[in-house]
Amino acid sequence: TDHPFRDQINRHMLTLLCYELAGIYAHDIPVKREPCSRQDIIFRRFLSLLATDITISREVQYYADKLCISPKYLTIVTRQMSSRSASDWITRSVILNAKAKLATTNLTVQQIADELNFPNPSFFGQYFLRHTGMTPKEYRRSRM
């Protein structure tokens, strides 16, 4: 971590990796592709929506509507594909997003609650506490 040329080494290692991957594709090595099932497509689209819309809604109904399926079917599909329900995925995504913001930004808890579309900081704090066992401020202090 205290090497004087650490950044340059990392940059060149990344370049090396890119050249290695390009070399694999240049030799026309076929990549085996499995046909995707409907459930696999739905699950991947759900995860993609989570990545983009998690600040908009925390409701299974919202994501099911976006995928044009019922909330029950979305939960069935996510359980089949990952052993987790759709609401578990949503909760996990919200908490990961909140943790990232708490650890890497100087935003206040109120600003983070607003960005994650919580009605108020108190509700955000209760939600975070219920799912992590600590308040947002405690989590931020533990990361410093």
Secondary structure, DSSP 8 states (H G I E B T S, - for coil): ---TTHHHHHHHHHHHHHHHHHHHHHTT---------HHHHHHHHHHHHHHHHTTT---HHHHHHHHTS-HHHHHHHHHHHHSS-HHHHHHHHHHHHHHHHHHH----HHHHHHHTT-SSHHHHHHHHHHHHSS-HHHHHHHH-
